[in-house]
């Protein structure tokens, strides 16, 4: 810390984004990142409650959960997983471009991220539409006549238990989709601000923190995909 | 303590490699779901998901090599409290049939 005085003055002169109560830009960045992570922990606990409910009901009503899961499209689920993974790559490349001060590359990656996020939501929309057509949406019109295929043995499942699976399916994927919509909005705003030159190699914390959010939403989907789509698929 | 701006990001090739690894693991988890492994099917699925999540946390979210050392503690505590939520809830529900 022996030369901190000199560096601080230099930073203040060169970095208008540095707030006066931070010693230097690195400390300010660390504080913002830590704050973002504390928010992400509350998000983990929020989704954790739903994962916990899922786990308990799945253990209690396994056949109905497997039968419900077999009604979901693995193709669309896997496609969406790939879309989200690719969007996470474009997000880290956006952060890298921001660090290097490449404004146009940064805007490009942010726009591609939003487009990938929207692709995810459109695919999800098609999946939801199919659920409405098949009356697999929980409520008064819910119908479930499919059986659980246990190695060739067709085991009938109760409609109420299947409704439990689809309630959790819609609650978890719906809440995840809401996070995706918020993420797309966030990245759209960042793209506009980046285009206007708000971010410099000395200050791109909003890009980094929005990136952390996007990655967490990706991680939640990484768990949702096998838990919802891949129950007892071998038969 | 260094006064330099720390570069936490990796090379583009590195990120693409991690992304490719995540896609391969996704294909693996789909493939494994169609193989009858008995009670190990969900175990394998969750193991692969956890490997993927760990890759994202360490390299995309830059927790490995983060300049703020507290970040690691916050991340671990987040998953630790999630583990408490899940394990204590299951300790209740899984033992209710015991007499």
HADDOCK unambig.tbl for C-alpha pairs under 7 A between the chains (distance, minus, plus):
assign (segid A and resid 1 and name CA) (segid B and resid 1 and name CA) 6.01 0.50 0.50
assign (segid A and resid 26 and name CA) (segid B and resid 5 and name CA) 6.31 0.50 0.50
assign (segid A and resid 30 and name CA) (segid B and resid 67 and name CA) 6.97 0.50 0.50
assign (segid A and resid 30 and name CA) (segid B and resid 68 and name CA) 5.36 0.50 0.50
assign (segid A and resid 34 and name CA) (segid B and resid 71 and name CA) 5.77 0.50 0.50
assign (segid A and resid 37 and name CA) (segid B and resid 71 and name CA) 6.99 0.50 0.50
assign (segid A and resid 37 and name CA) (segid B and resid 74 and name CA) 6.93 0.50 0.50
assign (segid A and resid 38 and name CA) (segid B and resid 74 and name CA) 6.79 0.50 0.50
assign (segid A and resid 41 and name CA) (segid B and resid 78 and name CA) 5.04 0.50 0.50
assign (segid A and resid 44 and name CA) (segid B and resid 78 and name CA) 6.93 0.50 0.50
assign (segid A and resid 45 and name CA) (segid B and resid 82 and name CA) 6.15 0.50 0.50
assign (segid A and resid 48 and name CA) (segid B and resid 82 and name CA) 6.22 0.50 0.50
assign (segid A and resid 52 and name CA) (segid B and resid 86 and name CA) 5.73 0.50 0.50
assign (segid A and resid 56 and name CA) (segid B and resid 90 and name CA) 6.96 0.50 0.50
assign (segid A and resid 82 and name CA) (segid B and resid 23 and name CA) 6.22 0.50 0.50
assign (segid A and resid 85 and name CA) (segid B and resid 19 and name CA) 6.54 0.50 0.50
assign (segid A and resid 85 and name CA) (segid B and resid 22 and name CA) 6.97 0.50 0.50
assign (segid A and resid 86 and name CA) (segid B and resid 19 and name CA) 6.70 0.50 0.50
assign (segid A and resid 89 and name CA) (segid B and resid 15 and name CA) 6.50 0.50 0.50
assign (segid A and resid 89 and name CA) (segid B and resid 16 and name CA) 6.86 0.50 0.50
assign (segid A and resid 89 and name CA) (segid B and resid 19 and name CA) 6.07 0.50 0.50
assign (segid A and resid 92 and name CA) (segid B and resid 60 and name CA) 6.09 0.50 0.50
assign (segid A and resid 93 and name CA) (segid B and resid 12 and name CA) 6.86 0.50 0.50
assign (segid A and resid 96 and name CA) (segid B and resid 9 and name CA) 6.18 0.50 0.50
assign (segid A and resid 212 and name CA) (segid B and resid 61 and name CA) 5.75 0.50 0.50
assign (segid A and resid 215 and name CA) (segid B and resid 56 and name CA) 6.98 0.50 0.50
assign (segid A and resid 215 and name CA) (segid B and resid 61 and name CA) 6.96 0.50 0.50
assign (segid A and resid 219 and name CA) (segid B and resid 53 and name CA) 5.50 0.50 0.50
assign (segid A and resid 222 and name CA) (segid B and resid 49 and name CA) 5.89 0.50 0.50
assign (segid A and resid 223 and name CA) (segid B and resid 49 and name CA) 5.80 0.50 0.50
assign (segid A and resid 226 and name CA) (segid B and resid 45 and name CA) 6.07 0.50 0.50
assign (segid A and resid 230 and name CA) (segid B and resid 33 and name CA) 6.02 0.50 0.50
assign (segid A and resid 233 and name CA) (segid B and resid 33 and name CA) 5.74 0.50 0.50
assign (segid A and resid 233 and name CA) (segid B and resid 34 and name CA) 5.36 0.50 0.50
assign (segid A and resid 234 and name CA) (segid B and resid 33 and name CA) 6.34 0.50 0.50
assign (segid A and resid 234 and name CA) (segid B and resid 34 and name CA) 4.21 0.50 0.50
assign (segid A and resid 234 and name CA) (segid B and resid 35 and name CA) 5.48 0.50 0.50
assign (segid A and resid 234 and name CA) (segid B and resid 36 and name CA) 5.35 0.50 0.50
